[in-house]
Amino acid sequence: MKITGVETHLLQVGARPAVPGLGTSRGADGHGGSRNWLFVRVLTDEGIHGVGEGSGWPRVVRAAVEDYASLLIGEDPRDVDRLWHKLYLGSMGHGLLGTVGGGALSAIEMALWDIKGKALGLPVWQLLGGRFRDRIPVYGHAKTPERARELMALGIKGVKVGFTGAVDIDAVAAVREAVGPEVDVMVDAHGPSWMTPQDAILVGRELEKLDILFYEDPVAPENLDALARVRDAVSVPLAAGERVATLWGMRPYIERELVDVIQPDTGRAGGITQMRKMAAMAEAHFISVAPHSGSLGPVAEFAALHVMATIPNALMLERVAFDWPGRAQVVTPALRTVDGCLPVPDAPGLGVDLVLEEIAKHPSVRNVATFPDDGQAFEPGTAAEHNYVQTRRARARRLRGHWG
């Protein structure tokens, strides 16, 4: 079997619905902000094709995939790991790859695993050593008690309260009270603008009272020493890692035991094999794995299920299931949550294929973000400054909740 071609299929994801309490909103351009999904098809001379997905700035990742394609033509797609290294070496002269390179490698390698599974008539999880579980618990996003209760009605046992900018302790407390002790609550504190380490510590100490499962991205990812400061100062579990690619990018989070949960993004971590290697290293440090999926499309979700089925330290999978109706139309079959879990696919390969005519209906428009001056992402009156990190003011109001 030989590779004969590599196709890229880029689409603009439609505007997120204005669902109260979901924590998402329509972008100023009508396209839901910056989200693009990049799907890849790797073709072979035996009529078998594989599909993959790459994130980490999809419009730029597409160019990287197309550049990599010249190294793949004529190769046996079943030599998955060897081809990954061929691609990695082929681009190392450009410097550290980052998430753009990780996204390109992820999309291609995902498709190679899909081909191999189809050729052997086996699901990818079987090729990775078999599965620990046949369904994966998922968690959703909620900023209000009402939205949290809607997720609970679907059987979902985990709710994440996410913020862009300052964390609202009262909002977290309200969700915690609404879901009760049987549902896990998580808090995502990512920027912009990012908190300073000291503000992140102050927030973390307040969160200690609310029995959260993890406190995600409390400080900017460039500053691992700051993450260590937060770890040493608070008792809540920490989570991070969605913005890094490859095993080497995740290595300091694990080896320094900076977090209790790593969150590799299936579309930009570098591939299924890289995810498995991260999980194995994390296992040796008693760290759990909860892949990031907040901006991913459905193909990478399928890949995440195969990985999580085969590792002992899987925690749960992030799922933004109601972001855009097209999620269920651009692939077949569509994933469906059942009793708060996603079933692990049993079909050969990844168990999913692209619906090309649907993808073609949504051409890419842009892939960079703007942030509204809504008093949330930035300190009031400073949005035009575009600050990456800011000290939080009005601490007495923000950091002293009224839950008793």
Beta strands, then each sheet from edge to edge (+ up, - down):
strand 1: 3-12
strand 2: 36-44
strand 3: 49-54
strand 4: 135-141
strand 5: 158-162
strand 6: 184-188
strand 7: 194-195
strand 8: 214-216
strand 9: 238-240
strand 10: 261-262
strand 11: 288-289
strand 12: 317-318
strand 13: 331-332
strand 14: 341-343
strand 15: 353-354
strand 16: 389-390
sheet 1: 1+ 2- 3+
sheet 2: 11+ 10+ 9+ 8+ 6+ 5+ 4+ 12+
sheet 3: 11+ 10+ 9+ 8+ 6+ 5+ 4+ 14-
sheet 4: 7+ 16+
sheet 5: 13+ 15-
end
